[in-house]
Every structure is written in structure tokens, then in C-alpha cells.
Amino acid sequence: MFLKKLKPISTFLIIGLVSTTVLAHDPNFGIGPHVLFKDGLEVALEVDSAKAGSNKAQELGVQVTYGLTGDWSVGVTTPYEFKDSATATSNGLGDVALFTKYRFWRQDSLGLQESAAVFMKLITDTAQKNKSPSLNKGTTDAIVGLTYGYEARKWYRWASARYRLNGTNNELKRGDKILIDFVAGIRPEPTGYLEPDTVWLLELNGELGQKATVNGATNANTGGDEWFISPGIFWTKRNFAIKAGVQIPIASNLNGNQQKSNYRIRTTFEWHM
């Protein structure tokens, strides 16, 4: 009799744990502390489109993430880029990026999970230089960051800060960047694991850039700050998810003569295995 009573309870707990793992969310443009379960695999297709003045860019990226443990994930991203400016048009494979995220703190309570993680990304110098010289930055760059997430049945919130350290090639040292993100999300109607689930997001994204130097001399037409408001959506059904969002510039303080951002659009298709 005891085992019969225990079975539905254990089944409920297992479904609850799986639901928490699969339906964990990350923002569209910022980062969150979400990591995969041990030996979990996530394959994502990401489509980006951006316009700044007369410059247009599109990128199609394939990302594969693996859960080393329940708190530590690693992955790789391979992008294909299209660039169109007033002076040139180019396309080709972009720089492969390697990344890792470690969740060092997690606290669960009834209907709520809070967690924090550190993040690191290495952007290699592997673009198709011969086919598309404009894709070649000539350096390996690194991004390090810290992120916090609050995920409840109805409300979500995230905050993150990242520092992008750009390398130096033979002549150019591109300015480093600080990336700041504040995100709020709401699930209008709580659903079960087997039902489609929708979360609406609103992000505030800031990019604070330093000036570049050429042969040791500062380039006055580089660096500066941009802020974006970014509405978006996260739709999931079991182990499949679609994320979409648009960055709309609300403040720009770029140095010198630079093209200001008009918009950035991102759509991501994720499959968890």
C-alpha cells in the first residue's frame, strides 16, 4: 500500500525536476545562469540581423552545448556571416567561439529558483580570411562575465555584467567593451510540462566601449556608449524552444563619426536532448 502511494508522488517529483531543467530560460541578448543537466546536449540555430546607418549584417550560427555536470556546461558556436556596407559586400565563415558557464550558487524554494553563474567565451581568429578579408579581425578575443537569475512560476528577472577584452593585431587595438543587461519576464498563464509555455521578456542592454588605437594613436571615431530596449518572447514545448527579440536603440553617445545602430533582431531555435 505504501509503495502504491509513493509511486504517483515520485512520478510527480520526477516530472517537476525535468520540467525545471528543460524549461529553464535565458534572455535573448543578455545571459542567464541556466546550465544543462549532466550529459545533456543542446543544439541551437541562431539567426541575427542588424543595421547601423548604411551598414547591414546577417549571421547564421550553429551552437552546440554539453552538460559536463549539473552545474557546468561547455559549448562551441560556428557562425556564417553576411556583411554589406557602402564600400564592400562580403560573406563567409566567421570566427568559431568556445564558451563555458559554471553555476556556483543555486537556491530552490516552492515554485522558485534563484541562481548565479560565471561565464567565459573565447572568440578565435578562424574566419575565412582569403574569401572575405573584411571578416578578419586578426585577433583572439575573450569575454568574461557574471550573471544572476530569479525564476518563478509567473515572474522572471536576470542581471548580468560582462567584459569583452579585444586582442591586438599588427596595427589595430580595438577598444574593450563592458556589456550590462537587466531583464524582466512574465509568464501570463502558468502551464504544465506537456503544454506549450510562453514567457514575455523585456531587456535593457548597455554597451560601453573604449576607443581603439592604431599604431599606438587613439582613433577618435571609435568607442562610446549605446543603450537598447529589447522586447522578446520565449516559447517552449517540452524539449523544443523558440526565442525571438529585437533591440531598439534608446540612447547613443558614440565618439566622432560613427554609424548609429538602427535595430538588431535575433531568433533562436533550441533543441534539448
C-alpha positions in Angstrom: 0.0 0.0 0.0 2.8 2.4 0.9 4.6 1.7 -2.5 1.3 2.4 -4.4 1.0 5.8 -2.6 4.7 6.5 -3.2 4.6 5.9 -7.0 2.5 8.9 -8.0 4.4 11.1 -5.7 7.8 10.1 -7.1 6.4 10.4 -10.7 5.3 14.0 -9.9 8.7 14.9 -8.4 10.5 13.5 -11.5 8.3 15.4 -13.9 8.8 18.5 -11.8 12.6 18.2 -11.9 12.6 17.5 -15.6 10.3 20.5 -16.2 12.6 22.8 -14.2 15.6 21.6 -16.2 14.1 21.8 -19.7 12.0 24.9 -19.2 14.8 27.0 -17.6 15.2 30.2 -19.6 17.9 32.6 -20.6 17.4 36.1 -22.1 17.7 36.8 -25.9 20.5 39.3 -25.8 21.9 39.1 -22.2 23.0 35.9 -20.5 21.4 34.0 -17.6 22.7 31.3 -15.2 20.9 28.4 -16.9 23.1 25.3 -17.5 22.3 21.9 -18.8 21.8 18.7 -16.8 24.7 16.2 -16.6 25.4 14.7 -20.1 22.6 16.9 -21.6 23.0 18.2 -25.1 21.5 21.3 -26.6 21.7 22.2 -30.3 20.6 25.7 -31.3 20.3 27.6 -34.6 20.6 31.4 -34.2 19.7 34.0 -36.8 20.9 37.6 -36.3 20.2 40.6 -38.4 21.4 44.2 -37.7 21.5 47.6 -39.4 23.6 50.6 -38.4 23.3 53.5 -40.8 24.2 52.2 -44.3 25.8 49.0 -42.9 23.9 45.8 -42.8 24.9 42.4 -41.3 23.4 39.0 -41.0 24.7 36.0 -39.2 23.6 32.3 -39.1 25.1 30.5 -36.2 25.0 26.8 -35.0 25.7 26.3 -31.3 26.2 23.0 -29.5 26.2 22.9 -25.7 27.1 19.9 -23.5 26.5 19.5 -19.7 29.7 18.3 -18.1 27.9 18.3 -14.7 24.6 19.6 -13.4 26.3 23.0 -12.8 28.9 23.2 -15.6 28.3 23.5 -19.3 30.7 23.9 -22.3 29.9 24.7 -25.9 31.0 25.9 -29.3 29.5 28.3 -31.8 30.2 28.3 -35.6 28.8 31.4 -37.4 28.4 32.2 -41.1 28.3 35.9 -41.7 27.0 38.3 -44.4 28.1 41.9 -44.4 27.0 44.8 -46.7 28.4 48.3 -46.4 28.7 51.3 -48.7 32.2 50.2 -49.7 32.1 46.4 -49.8 30.0 43.2 -49.6 31.3 40.0 -48.1 30.3 36.7 -46.7 31.9 33.6 -45.3 32.5 31.6 -42.1 33.1 33.8 -39.1 35.2 33.2 -36.0 34.5 30.0 -34.1 33.8 30.7 -30.4 34.3 28.4 -27.4 32.4 29.1 -24.2 31.7 27.7 -20.7 29.4 28.6 -17.9 29.6 27.4 -14.3 26.7 27.8 -11.8 28.3 28.3 -8.4 25.1 29.1 -6.4 21.6 27.8 -6.5 18.7 28.1 -4.1 15.4 26.4 -4.6 12.1 27.0 -2.8 8.5 26.3 -3.5 7.9 27.5 -7.1 11.1 29.5 -7.2 14.7 29.0 -8.2 17.5 31.6 -7.8 21.0 31.0 -9.1 24.2 32.7 -10.2 26.9 31.7 -12.6 30.2 32.8 -14.1 30.7 32.8 -17.9 33.7 32.8 -20.2 33.9 32.9 -24.0 36.9 32.7 -26.3 36.4 34.1 -29.8 39.1 32.6 -32.0 40.7 34.1 -35.1 39.4 31.5 -37.6 37.3 33.4 -40.1 37.7 32.8 -43.9 40.3 35.5 -44.4 41.1 34.7 -48.0 37.5 34.6 -49.1 36.2 37.6 -47.1 39.1 39.8 -45.8 36.6 42.2 -44.1 35.6 39.3 -41.7 39.1 39.1 -40.5 39.7 40.9 -37.2 43.2 39.3 -36.8 42.9 38.7 -33.1 41.6 36.3 -30.5 39.1 38.0 -28.1 37.8 36.9 -24.7 34.6 37.7 -22.7 34.2 37.1 -19.0 31.0 37.7 -17.0 28.8 37.2 -14.0 25.0 36.6 -14.1 22.1 36.2 -11.7 18.7 34.7 -12.3 15.3 34.6 -10.5 12.8 32.2 -12.0 9.4 31.7 -10.5 6.2 30.3 -12.0 5.0 33.7 -13.1 7.9 36.2 -12.8 11.4 36.2 -14.1 14.3 38.6 -13.7 18.0 38.5 -14.7 21.0 40.7 -14.3 24.5 40.3 -15.9 27.7 42.1 -16.5 30.4 41.1 -19.0 33.8 42.4 -20.0 35.0 41.9 -23.6 38.7 42.0 -23.9 39.7 42.6 -27.6 43.1 41.5 -28.8 45.7 43.5 -30.8 46.8 42.6 -34.3 49.8 44.1 -36.1 48.3 47.7 -36.2 44.9 47.9 -34.5 43.8 47.5 -30.9 40.1 47.5 -30.9 38.6 49.1 -27.7 37.4 46.8 -25.0 33.7 46.7 -24.1 31.6 46.5 -20.9 28.2 44.8 -21.5 25.4 45.3 -19.0 21.9 43.6 -19.0 18.8 43.9 -16.9 15.9 41.7 -17.9 12.3 41.1 -16.6 10.0 38.3 -17.8 6.4 37.3 -17.2 4.5 34.0 -17.8 0.9 35.2 -18.3 -0.5 31.8 -17.7 1.3 29.0 -15.8 1.2 25.7 -17.8 2.2 22.1 -17.2 5.2 20.3 -18.6 3.4 18.7 -21.6 1.7 22.0 -22.6 3.2 24.9 -24.7 4.7 27.6 -22.5 5.1 31.3 -23.3 7.2 33.9 -21.4 7.4 37.5 -22.5 10.6 39.4 -21.9 11.8 43.0 -21.7 15.5 43.7 -21.6 17.7 46.8 -21.1 21.0 46.2 -22.7 24.0 48.6 -22.5 27.3 48.5 -24.4 30.1 50.8 -23.1 33.0 50.8 -25.5 36.6 52.2 -25.2 38.4 53.9 -28.1 40.6 51.9 -30.5 44.2 52.7 -31.1 46.1 52.4 -34.4 49.9 52.1 -34.1 49.5 53.5 -30.6 47.5 56.5 -31.6 43.9 56.8 -30.4 41.2 56.7 -33.1 38.7 59.5 -32.3 35.9 57.8 -34.4 35.7 54.7 -32.2 34.2 53.8 -28.8 31.3 55.2 -27.0 28.0 54.0 -25.4 24.8 52.6 -26.7 21.6 51.5 -24.8 18.8 49.4 -26.1 15.3 48.4 -25.0 14.6 44.8 -26.2 11.2 43.2 -26.1 11.1 39.5 -26.8 9.4 36.1 -26.4 10.4 32.6 -25.2 8.1 29.8 -26.4 8.7 26.2 -25.4 7.1 22.9 -25.8 8.7 20.1 -23.9 12.4 20.0 -25.1 12.0 22.4 -28.0 12.1 26.2 -27.7 11.9 29.3 -29.9 13.3 32.6 -28.7 12.9 35.9 -30.6 13.7 39.5 -29.8 14.5 42.9 -31.2 16.9 45.5 -29.9 15.7 49.1 -30.3 18.2 51.9 -29.6 17.1 54.4 -26.9 20.3 56.3 -26.2 23.6 56.7 -28.2 26.8 58.5 -27.3 29.2 57.3 -29.9 32.5 59.1 -30.3 33.3 61.0 -33.5 31.8 59.9 -36.8 30.2 56.5 -36.4 27.1 54.8 -37.8 24.5 54.5 -35.0 22.5 51.3 -34.6 19.1 51.2 -36.2 18.0 47.8 -34.9 19.2 44.3 -34.1 17.0 41.2 -34.4 17.7 37.7 -33.1 15.7 34.5 -33.5 16.9 31.2 -31.9 15.6 27.6 -32.3 16.8 25.3 -29.4 16.5 21.6 -29.1 17.4 19.9 -25.8 18.4 16.2 -25.8 
